[in-house]
Amino acid sequence: MLNTFSEGLNEMKTIVISTFPACGVSQLCDNHNGDPYVLLDLRFQRFKNEPNGNFPKNYVRCIEKNIGKVDFIFVSSHSTVRKLLKKKGIKHFLIFPSIDLKDDWIRKMKSMNYEKRLINKIHDNFDQLTFNMQTENSPLVYTYQLSKRDPCITMDTLNFMYSEKNPFITEFHNITKDF
């Protein structure tokens, strides 16, 4: 379980963000890492095909090891990952598109050269996936739905999440690790 560090320690407050594919994480990390936040994009692909079959355990272990070292960790929205995050007591944002964005999202994924297999899987399951995310209920999860007006994660999104002025949001800072 996570504990709270006492004041004065220099460990970073870390926000974990579980994102649906094509939310703009790679572009955000490529263009803004270190300006002003330290961002870590943990692409799950390098973990999911581990020969020992320890996905998502090794993946979540990597997330745990990086809490306190970066401002934001972007992680997979796979249900197995989300379940293990909750089991480990890791607070996180869950970002996903509004259900009415299905056609736009599929076009976006094609333009971003996602694998055809993933595009087809998202196409066939979009409504159920987004509904499941929208109805996820846990004190460890804050859901954030992207819309036509805001179709991807931006620096404004990160500024909102990191704001010290919003007491609800600051509850989602993973300040310490006791793993």
C-alpha positions in Angstrom: 0.0 0.0 0.0 1.1 3.6 -0.6 2.1 5.8 2.3 2.5 9.5 2.5 6.1 10.9 2.8 6.6 13.5 5.3 7.2 17.1 4.2 10.6 18.0 3.0 11.5 14.9 1.1 12.6 15.5 -2.5 10.7 12.7 -4.1 8.5 13.7 -7.1 4.7 13.4 -6.9 3.8 10.9 -9.6 0.5 10.7 -11.5 -0.2 7.4 -13.2 -2.3 7.7 -16.3 -3.9 4.7 -18.0 -4.7 5.6 -21.5 -6.7 4.1 -24.4 -4.7 3.7 -27.6 -4.2 6.8 -29.8 -4.7 9.4 -27.0 -1.6 11.3 -28.1 0.8 10.1 -25.4 3.7 9.4 -27.7 3.5 12.9 -29.3 3.1 14.6 -26.0 6.2 12.7 -24.6 8.3 13.3 -27.7 7.5 17.1 -27.7 7.2 18.0 -24.0 9.3 15.6 -21.9 11.1 17.7 -19.3 9.1 20.8 -20.3 8.0 21.3 -17.5 7.2 17.7 -16.4 9.3 14.5 -16.5 7.1 12.0 -18.5 7.5 8.3 -18.8 5.7 6.4 -21.6 5.6 2.8 -20.6 4.7 1.0 -23.8 3.4 -2.3 -22.7 4.4 -4.1 -25.9 7.9 -4.8 -24.6 6.3 -6.5 -21.5 3.3 -8.4 -23.0 5.2 -11.0 -24.9 7.6 -11.9 -22.0 8.6 -15.6 -22.3 7.9 -16.2 -18.6 4.3 -15.0 -19.0 4.5 -12.5 -16.1 2.5 -9.8 -17.9 1.1 -7.7 -16.3 3.0 -8.4 -13.0 6.3 -7.3 -14.4 4.7 -4.3 -16.1 3.1 -3.1 -12.9 6.3 -3.7 -11.0 8.0 -1.3 -13.4 5.3 1.2 -12.8 5.9 0.9 -9.0 9.6 1.3 -9.4 9.2 4.6 -11.3 6.7 6.2 -8.8 8.6 9.1 -7.2 11.1 9.3 -10.1 8.9 11.1 -12.7 5.9 13.4 -12.7 3.7 11.3 -15.0 3.7 7.7 -16.0 1.6 6.7 -19.0 0.5 3.1 -18.9 -1.8 0.7 -20.8 -5.5 0.6 -20.3 -5.8 -3.2 -20.6 -8.3 -4.4 -18.0 -5.7 -6.8 -16.5 -3.3 -3.8 -15.9 -6.1 -1.7 -14.4 -7.1 -4.5 -12.1 -3.6 -5.0 -10.8 -3.1 -1.2 -10.3 -6.1 -1.2 -8.1 -5.0 -4.3 -6.3 -1.6 -2.7 -5.6 -3.4 0.5 -4.4 -1.9 2.7 -7.2 -4.1 5.7 -7.8 -4.5 6.5 -11.5 -6.4 8.5 -14.1 -8.2 6.5 -16.8 -8.3 8.4 -20.1 -10.5 7.2 -22.9 -12.5 8.6 -25.8 -16.2 9.3 -25.7 -18.3 6.6 -27.2 -19.4 8.9 -30.0 -15.8 9.2 -31.3 -15.6 5.6 -32.6 -15.4 6.5 -36.3 -13.0 9.4 -35.7 -10.9 7.2 -33.4 -10.6 4.4 -36.0 -9.5 7.0 -38.6 -7.0 8.4 -36.2 -5.5 5.0 -35.4 -5.2 4.3 -39.1 -3.5 7.7 -39.7 -1.1 6.9 -36.9 -0.2 3.5 -38.5 -1.4 1.3 -35.7 -1.3 -2.4 -36.4 -4.3 -3.5 -38.4 -5.1 -6.3 -35.9 -5.3 -3.7 -33.0 -7.5 -1.3 -35.2 -9.9 -4.2 -35.9 -10.0 -5.2 -32.3 -10.8 -1.6 -31.2 -13.3 -1.2 -34.0 -15.2 -4.4 -33.0 -15.1 -3.7 -29.2 -15.1 0.1 -29.0 -18.5 0.5 -27.5 -18.0 -2.1 -24.8 -14.4 -1.0 -24.0 -15.4 2.7 -23.6 -18.6 1.7 -21.6 -16.5 -0.4 -19.2 -14.1 2.4 -18.7 -16.8 5.0 -18.2 -18.5 2.9 -15.6 -15.4 1.9 -13.7 -16.0 2.7 -10.1 -13.2 2.9 -7.6 -11.8 5.4 -5.2 -8.4 4.8 -6.8 -9.5 5.7 -10.3 -10.4 9.1 -11.8 -12.0 8.8 -15.2 -11.4 11.4 -17.8 -13.2 11.2 -21.1 -11.8 12.8 -24.3 -14.3 14.6 -26.6 -14.5 16.1 -30.1 -13.4 19.4 -28.5 -10.5 17.7 -26.6 -9.5 14.6 -28.6 -6.1 14.0 -27.1 -4.0 14.5 -24.0 -2.4 17.9 -23.9 -0.2 19.9 -21.6 -3.4 21.6 -20.4 -4.6 18.1 -19.3 -1.4 17.5 -17.4 -1.5 21.0 -15.8 -5.0 20.2 -14.6 -3.9 16.9 -13.1 -0.8 18.3 -11.4 -2.5 21.4 -10.0 -1.9 21.9 -6.3 -5.0 24.1 -6.2 -7.3 21.2 -6.8 -7.5 19.1 -3.6 -9.4 16.2 -5.4 -6.7 15.9 -8.0 -3.8 16.1 -5.6 -5.3 13.0 -4.0 -4.2 11.2 -7.2 -0.6 12.0 -6.7 1.3 8.9 -5.8 3.8 10.5 -3.6 5.6 7.6 -2.1 6.2 3.9 -2.6 6.2 1.2 -0.1 6.3 -1.8 -2.3 
